[in-house]
Amino acid sequence: MQGKIEIKNKRARYEYFLSDELTAGIVLSGTEIKSIRLGKANITDAYCIFINGELYVKNMHISDYVYGSYNRHEPNTERKLLLNRRELHKYEIKTKERGFTIIPLRLFINEKGLAKLDIALARGKKLYDKRDTIKKKDIQRDIERGNI
């Protein structure tokens, strides 16, 4: 098998305050998992919603598998996340509060070869919070370089 597959949502920590992180399984078809193993997925614009008490991830783009035949998958379809009832209920209560959403942070393949998705409960940042994040990042970079 190739190197470790890990697709990150780099904008998440910049755009949101993250509170509750959790790892969830994901239901995929054969060509979807093959595309993920090739690193052909994007979770930057993805978010999670509840449909009939079950959690789904929307806008997660998994490119078509190059060697796929007639039974190809849709690149932007909703995909079901696998969590236990207690976790689903806790997240559903939190998302009903104003301003909270669930976003994916990282898509990876675990040791057993299964696709997993790290998700987090998130609240959007205001513009001044984003500026503060950039300022702290610049200061930390200068400290590490020894400029301060």
NORPE-V585051 format. One line per field, one symbol per residue. ss: DSSP state (H for helix, E for strand, - for the rest). burial: b if it has 16 or more other ideal C-beta (glycine too) atoms within 10 Angstrom, else e. A space follows every 50 residues. Layout:
ss=???
burial=???
This chain:
ss=-----EEE---HHHHEEEEEEEEEEE---HHHHHHHH---EE----EEEE E--EEEEE--EE----------------EEEE--HHHHHHHHHHHH---E EEEEEEEEE-----EEEEEEEEEE--HHHHHHHHHHHHHHHHHHH---
burial=eeeebebebeebbebbeeeeebebebebbebbbbbbbeebbbbbebbbee eeeebbbeebebbebeeeeeeebeeeeebebebeeeebeebeeebeeeeb ebbbbbbbbeeeeebbbbbbbbeebeeeeeeeeeeeeeeeeeeeeeee
